[in-house]
């Protein structure tokens, strides 16, 4: 799966879970500053990523994601 395909799926999950416009999400979007996600939102997002991609993201790794691009790059290495 290409980074673009991963990005498309990640954007859809973020838009759904955070109720934001999918078109406003970029690779540089900060979960906290741009998307207004709190720690519980981020845990919910990580759970959504795990379900969509059928993977497990360690808790300590899931808490380190700051931007959408970091998530996309990480997921692309696992898929």
Backbone as JSON Lines, residues from 0, in Angstrom:
{"i":0,"aa":"X","n":[0.85,-1.18,0.0],"ca":[0.0,0.0,0.0],"c":[0.9,1.24,0.0]}
{"i":1,"aa":"X","n":[0.59,2.18,-0.85],"ca":[1.42,3.39,-0.97],"c":[1.12,4.37,0.17]}
{"i":2,"aa":"X","n":[2.04,5.31,0.37],"ca":[1.83,6.35,1.37],"c":[0.55,7.14,1.08]}
{"i":3,"aa":"X","n":[0.27,7.39,-0.2],"ca":[-0.95,8.13,-0.55],"c":[-2.21,7.36,-0.17]}
{"i":4,"aa":"X","n":[-2.19,6.06,-0.36],"ca":[-3.34,5.24,0.03],"c":[-3.51,5.23,1.54]}
{"i":5,"aa":"X","n":[-2.39,5.11,2.26],"ca":[-2.44,5.15,3.72],"c":[-2.97,6.52,4.16]}
{"i":6,"aa":"X","n":[-2.47,7.6,3.57],"ca":[-2.89,8.95,3.92],"c":[-4.4,9.13,3.71]}
{"i":7,"aa":"X","n":[-4.91,8.62,2.61],"ca":[-6.34,8.73,2.33],"c":[-7.17,8.04,3.41]}
{"i":8,"aa":"X","n":[-6.76,6.85,3.81],"ca":[-7.49,6.12,4.85],"c":[-7.36,6.8,6.21]}
{"i":9,"aa":"X","n":[-6.15,7.3,6.51],"ca":[-5.92,7.98,7.79],"c":[-6.78,9.25,7.86]}
{"i":10,"aa":"X","n":[-6.84,10.0,6.77],"ca":[-7.67,11.21,6.74],"c":[-9.13,10.88,7.02]}
{"i":11,"aa":"X","n":[-9.62,9.82,6.42],"ca":[-11.02,9.44,6.62],"c":[-11.29,9.09,8.08]}
{"i":12,"aa":"X","n":[-10.37,8.39,8.71],"ca":[-10.53,8.02,10.12],"c":[-10.52,9.28,10.99]}
{"i":13,"aa":"X","n":[-9.57,10.16,10.74],"ca":[-9.47,11.4,11.52],"c":[-10.73,12.24,11.35]}
{"i":14,"aa":"X","n":[-11.18,12.4,10.12],"ca":[-12.38,13.2,9.86],"c":[-13.59,12.63,10.6]}
{"i":15,"aa":"X","n":[-13.71,11.32,10.6],"ca":[-14.83,10.66,11.28],"c":[-14.74,10.81,12.79]}
{"i":16,"aa":"X","n":[-13.58,10.53,13.35],"ca":[-13.43,10.51,14.81],"c":[-13.42,11.91,15.42]}
{"i":17,"aa":"X","n":[-12.86,12.89,14.68],"ca":[-12.74,14.24,15.24],"c":[-13.77,15.21,14.66]}
{"i":18,"aa":"X","n":[-14.62,14.72,13.77],"ca":[-15.65,15.55,13.15],"c":[-15.06,16.82,12.51]}
{"i":19,"aa":"X","n":[-14.0,16.61,11.72],"ca":[-13.39,17.72,10.98],"c":[-13.52,17.43,9.48]}
{"i":20,"aa":"X","n":[-13.4,18.48,8.69],"ca":[-13.49,18.34,7.24],"c":[-12.24,17.63,6.72]}
{"i":21,"aa":"X","n":[-12.46,16.55,6.01],"ca":[-11.34,15.74,5.5],"c":[-10.4,16.57,4.64]}
{"i":22,"aa":"X","n":[-10.94,17.54,3.89],"ca":[-10.11,18.37,3.01],"c":[-9.18,19.3,3.79]}
{"i":23,"aa":"X","n":[-9.47,19.52,5.06],"ca":[-8.63,20.41,5.87],"c":[-7.44,19.68,6.49]}
{"i":24,"aa":"X","n":[-7.39,18.36,6.33],"ca":[-6.33,17.55,6.94],"c":[-5.18,17.41,5.96]}
{"i":25,"aa":"X","n":[-3.99,17.8,6.4],"ca":[-2.78,17.64,5.59],"c":[-1.79,16.77,6.36]}
{"i":26,"aa":"X","n":[-0.72,16.38,5.69],"ca":[0.33,15.61,6.37],"c":[0.95,16.43,7.5]}
{"i":27,"aa":"X","n":[0.95,17.75,7.37],"ca":[1.55,18.61,8.39],"c":[0.59,18.97,9.51]}
{"i":28,"aa":"X","n":[-0.65,18.54,9.42],"ca":[-1.63,18.87,10.47],"c":[-1.2,18.3,11.81]}
{"i":29,"aa":"X","n":[-1.17,19.17,12.81],"ca":[-0.87,18.76,14.18],"c":[-2.17,18.28,14.82]}
{"i":30,"aa":"X","n":[-2.11,17.13,15.49],"ca":[-3.3,16.62,16.15],"c":[-3.81,17.59,17.2]}
{"i":31,"aa":"X","n":[-2.92,18.15,17.98],"ca":[-3.31,19.04,19.08],"c":[-3.6,20.45,18.58]}
{"i":32,"aa":"X","n":[-2.67,21.04,17.86],"ca":[-2.8,22.45,17.47],"c":[-3.79,22.69,16.34]}
{"i":33,"aa":"X","n":[-3.79,21.84,15.33],"ca":[-4.65,22.07,14.17],"c":[-5.99,21.34,14.25]}
{"i":34,"aa":"X","n":[-5.95,20.12,14.76],"ca":[-7.16,19.29,14.77],"c":[-7.85,19.29,16.14]}
{"i":35,"aa":"X","n":[-7.24,19.96,17.11],"ca":[-7.83,20.14,18.45],"c":[-8.13,18.83,19.16]}
{"i":36,"aa":"X","n":[-7.27,17.84,18.95],"ca":[-7.44,16.54,19.59],"c":[-6.81,16.57,20.98]}
{"i":37,"aa":"X","n":[-7.5,15.95,21.94],"ca":[-6.91,15.8,23.27],"c":[-6.37,14.37,23.39]}
{"i":38,"aa":"X","n":[-5.85,14.04,24.55],"ca":[-5.22,12.72,24.71],"c":[-6.21,11.57,24.5]}
{"i":39,"aa":"X","n":[-7.45,11.76,24.9],"ca":[-8.46,10.71,24.68],"c":[-8.78,10.56,23.2]}
{"i":40,"aa":"X","n":[-8.83,11.69,22.49],"ca":[-9.06,11.64,21.04],"c":[-7.95,10.87,20.35]}
{"i":41,"aa":"X","n":[-6.73,11.11,20.77],"ca":[-5.58,10.45,20.14],"c":[-5.64,8.94,20.37]}
{"i":42,"aa":"X","n":[-6.01,8.53,21.58],"ca":[-6.16,7.1,21.85],"c":[-7.25,6.49,20.97]}
{"i":43,"aa":"X","n":[-8.33,7.24,20.78],"ca":[-9.42,6.78,19.92],"c":[-8.95,6.66,18.47]}
{"i":44,"aa":"X","n":[-8.15,7.63,18.02],"ca":[-7.6,7.58,16.67],"c":[-6.69,6.38,16.49]}
{"i":45,"aa":"X","n":[-5.8,6.16,17.45],"ca":[-4.88,5.02,17.37],"c":[-5.68,3.71,17.27]}
{"i":46,"aa":"X","n":[-6.74,3.61,18.04],"ca":[-7.6,2.43,17.98],"c":[-8.21,2.29,16.59]}
{"i":47,"aa":"X","n":[-8.64,3.39,16.01],"ca":[-9.2,3.37,14.66],"c":[-8.17,2.95,13.62]}
{"i":48,"aa":"X","n":[-6.94,3.44,13.76],"ca":[-5.87,3.05,12.83],"c":[-5.58,1.56,12.95]}
{"i":49,"aa":"X","n":[-5.55,1.07,14.19],"ca":[-5.28,-0.35,14.41],"c":[-6.36,-1.22,13.75]}
{"i":50,"aa":"X","n":[-7.6,-0.8,13.91],"ca":[-8.7,-1.57,13.35],"c":[-8.67,-1.54,11.82]}
{"i":51,"aa":"X","n":[-8.49,-0.36,11.25],"ca":[-8.5,-0.21,9.79],"c":[-7.38,-1.0,9.12]}
{"i":52,"aa":"X","n":[-6.2,-0.96,9.72],"ca":[-5.03,-1.57,9.09],"c":[-4.68,-2.94,9.66]}
{"i":53,"aa":"X","n":[-5.49,-3.41,10.63],"ca":[-5.29,-4.73,11.24],"c":[-3.86,-4.87,11.79]}
{"i":54,"aa":"X","n":[-3.48,-3.9,12.6],"ca":[-2.16,-3.88,13.22],"c":[-2.31,-3.53,14.7]}
{"i":55,"aa":"X","n":[-1.2,-3.61,15.42],"ca":[-1.16,-3.17,16.8],"c":[-0.09,-2.09,16.92]}
{"i":56,"aa":"X","n":[-0.47,-0.96,17.49],"ca":[0.46,0.13,17.73],"c":[0.73,0.17,19.22]}
{"i":57,"aa":"X","n":[1.98,-0.01,19.64],"ca":[2.29,0.03,21.07],"c":[1.83,1.36,21.69]}
{"i":58,"aa":"X","n":[1.31,1.29,22.92],"ca":[0.82,2.49,23.59],"c":[1.87,3.59,23.65]}
{"i":59,"aa":"X","n":[3.11,3.22,23.95],"ca":[4.15,4.25,24.06],"c":[4.42,4.91,22.72]}
{"i":60,"aa":"X","n":[4.23,4.2,21.61],"ca":[4.41,4.78,20.28],"c":[3.21,5.66,19.92]}
{"i":61,"aa":"X","n":[2.03,5.2,20.23],"ca":[0.81,5.94,19.91],"c":[0.77,7.32,20.54]}
{"i":62,"aa":"X","n":[1.39,7.46,21.69],"ca":[1.4,8.77,22.38],"c":[2.42,9.74,21.8]}
{"i":63,"aa":"X","n":[3.29,9.27,20.91],"ca":[4.34,10.15,20.38],"c":[3.95,10.85,19.08]}
{"i":64,"aa":"X","n":[2.85,10.44,18.47],"ca":[2.44,11.04,17.2],"c":[2.02,12.49,17.41]}
{"i":65,"aa":"X","n":[2.63,13.39,16.65],"ca":[2.26,14.81,16.73],"c":[1.57,15.29,15.47]}
{"i":66,"aa":"X","n":[1.94,14.71,14.31],"ca":[1.33,15.13,13.05],"c":[0.75,13.95,12.3]}
{"i":67,"aa":"X","n":[-0.12,14.27,11.38],"ca":[-0.72,13.24,10.54],"c":[0.36,12.52,9.73]}
{"i":68,"aa":"X","n":[1.32,13.26,9.22],"ca":[2.39,12.67,8.44],"c":[3.19,11.63,9.21]}
{"i":69,"aa":"X","n":[3.41,11.88,10.5],"ca":[4.14,10.9,11.33],"c":[3.37,9.59,11.39]}
{"i":70,"aa":"X","n":[2.06,9.67,11.51],"ca":[1.23,8.46,11.55],"c":[1.29,7.73,10.21]}
{"i":71,"aa":"X","n":[1.15,8.48,9.13],"ca":[1.18,7.87,7.79],"c":[2.51,7.17,7.55]}
{"i":72,"aa":"X","n":[3.6,7.83,7.87],"ca":[4.93,7.24,7.66],"c":[5.1,5.98,8.52]}
{"i":73,"aa":"X","n":[4.65,6.03,9.76],"ca":[4.76,4.88,10.66],"c":[3.92,3.71,10.13]}
{"i":74,"aa":"X","n":[2.68,3.99,9.76],"ca":[1.8,2.92,9.26],"c":[2.33,2.31,7.98]}
{"i":75,"aa":"X","n":[2.9,3.13,7.11],"ca":[3.43,2.64,5.84],"c":[4.57,1.65,6.07]}
{"i":76,"aa":"X","n":[5.3,1.8,7.16],"ca":[6.39,0.86,7.44],"c":[5.86,-0.49,7.93]}
{"i":77,"aa":"X","n":[4.65,-0.5,8.46],"ca":[4.07,-1.73,9.01],"c":[3.25,-2.52,8.01]}
{"i":78,"aa":"X","n":[2.81,-1.88,6.96],"ca":[1.89,-2.51,6.03],"c":[2.64,-3.1,4.86]}
